[in-house]
Amino acid sequence: MGKVHVWLPSRRDAAAWAYAAAGTAVIVTYLVTSSAARYMLGAVMSASVVFAIVVGVTRNKPPSVLPWYLLAAAMAPYAAADTIWSLYQVRGVEVPFPGVADWLYLGAYLLLAAGLVALARQQAGRLHWAGLLDAGIVTLGAATVSWAFIIAPFLRSEMSAWPLAVSIAYPVTDLVLLSIAARLMLTTGTRTPSFLLVIGWLLVLLAADGLYYGTLATGTVIPEDVAEVGWMVSSLLLGAAALHSSVARPTQVAQDQERLSRRRLSILIALTLLGPLIVLANAGGAQDQPVNVKVIVAMMASLSLLLVLRIAFLAGYAQGRATEARTHADALAESLREQALLQEKLSYQATHDPLTGLANRALLNERLESALGRCSAISPRGLLMLDLDGFKDVNDTLGHPAGDELLVDVAQRLTARVRKQDLVARLGGDEFALLVDNVDESTLHHYTKRILDAFKDPFTLAQGHLVHMTTSIGARSITRPTAPSDALRDADTALYRAKTAGKNQAAFFEPPQQSSSSTPLWEGVRRSRGGPENS
């Protein structure tokens, strides 16, 4: 649907407002004056449009001046024809038909069509067939009415060929203007006040023409001032459109022309049904001659075809939007999957050591918080703190890459020696920790010895180096709820005692009520690895 810009008065639009006020005064004067001289006011209004366009283009500088100059060029012969017609009316003499005024009017309409085409071509954006089909349906629907009430009655009249041709030329040129107006109205996305005034000018002009020609063709009697006032109002609207400052703002082709609102679809269907209604009601004597029915049926068939094509475009549009929605949904799902993977990766990186892939200190503290709060004699826990003996020598002699490789191998051996429910963590450097679930103190002794045994065999590094590595362990058995910081402190105290006692051994922490210090579990267990120990 098009976007309408609200028209708010401003100083820049003072000329447009003044012109509208003056034009309104002229129209009111025409209605309240009974003198035949009032017919000259129509010519005055037409001529004023030429000057209004020139002034408006000069002041407002629209994106393209060609359409407006073509409209001004069209209004010049239109005003001349109005002047000729008005002079005949003032003198009370019948206007010759066809005459000079008719040629001027028809020439003016051709120039108006050229100006409107130029105005449509300056719009930015790509034109879609859907908008053109809508304009075609509107034009054909109006052509059906024009045929029934204007063209067919003229054809049944007794006019000679030349006057008949000129009489039919007027509604035909009106249909040409209507097709361009429908194209502009139905395919424009941004609708400025100036644009709306142009559309209003066209609609009022065509309505006044249709009313006038319809009365001539059918002989219907209506007040002659109605059509004349309509022409004067149309001139007022066109002049105001040129003077309004919004004429400088470009218009754009609507981006969603394939979309079909419920209101627009109802209008298009109603236009398609005009033909059958005219025939059934015998409006304008449609059933009096077979040729009338044939023409209307042909128009009905054309309208139906255009409507089917339009609905096909709508179906394609709906399918495209559905495909686009699925694509967006798939993209969104993929984005959510990637976000979940990224979140999982970030969460993993935040809780795991990047070198060994073991849990880090943060995850260990989290698991300790959860596990140690539920400790009891029935469900005891064990905490082991490990520190590699002589790891600094490996870094100093073989380099840090070798040290990193050794840490990875140590992590793999530790992981292979623990149960699935137990947690192995690297705290940093060459320090590791193990959180053991559901293990009493006696079992924890054997568990700790198994960890020490994991270091019996040497580690083979990538460059073929064999490294004999041992570890010291501080153990803490936990049988009641304990704060994680206390458990870590106690295990670290036991680790210090194990290192002090000679390394390559484990020491258990004993609470103060049992003993004032930690005691070694295996005193003097310094296992030979078949070579000197790294210390």
Sequence and secondary structure as in RCSB ss.txt:
>XXXX:A:sequence
MGKVHVWLPSRRDAAAWAYAAAGTAVIVTYLVTSSAARYMLGAVMSASVVFAIVVGVTRNKPPSVLPWYLLAAAM
APYAAADTIWSLYQVRGVEVPFPGVADWLYLGAYLLLAAGLVALARQQAGRLHWAGLLDAGIVTLGAATVSWAFI
IAPFLRSEMSAWPLAVSIAYPVTDLVLLSIAARLMLTTGTRTPSFLLVIGWLLVLLAADGLYYGTLATGTVIPED
VAEVGWMVSSLLLGAAALHSSVARPTQVAQDQERLSRRRLSILIALTLLGPLIVLANAGGAQDQPVNVKVIVAMM
ASLSLLLVLRIAFLAGYAQGRATEARTHADALAESLREQALLQEKLSYQATHDPLTGLANRALLNERLESALGRC
SAISPRGLLMLDLDGFKDVNDTLGHPAGDELLVDVAQRLTARVRKQDLVARLGGDEFALLVDNVDESTLHHYTKR
ILDAFKDPFTLAQGHLVHMTTSIGARSITRPTAPSDALRDADTALYRAKTAGKNQAAFFEPPQQSSSSTPLWEGV
RRSRGGPENS
>XXXX:A:secstr
  EE      GGGHHHHHHHHHHHHHHHHHHH  SGGGGHHHHHHHHHHHHHHHHHHHHH  S SHHHHHHHHHH
HHHHHHHHHHHHHHHHT    SS HHHHHHHHHHHHHHHHHHHHHHT BS   HHHHHHHHHHHHHHHHHHIIII
IHHHHHS   HHHHHHHHHHHHHHHHHHHHHHHHHHHBSEE HHHHHHHHHHHHHHHHHHHHHHHHHH     TH
HHHHHHHHHHHHHHHHHHSGGGGS  BB S TT   HHHHHHHHHHHTHHHHHHHHTGGGTTSSHHHHHHHHHHH
HHHHHHHHHHHHHHHHHHHHHHHHHHHHHHHHHHHHHHHHHHHHHHHHHHHB TTT  B HHHHHHHHHHHHTT 
 SSS EEEEEEEEETHHHHHHHH HHHHHHHHHHHHHHHHHHS TTSEEEEEETTEEEEEEES  HHHHHHHHHH
HHHTTSS EE TTS EE  EEEEEEEEE S   HHHHHHHHHHHHHHHHHTTSSSEEE   TTT SS EESSTT 
    SS    
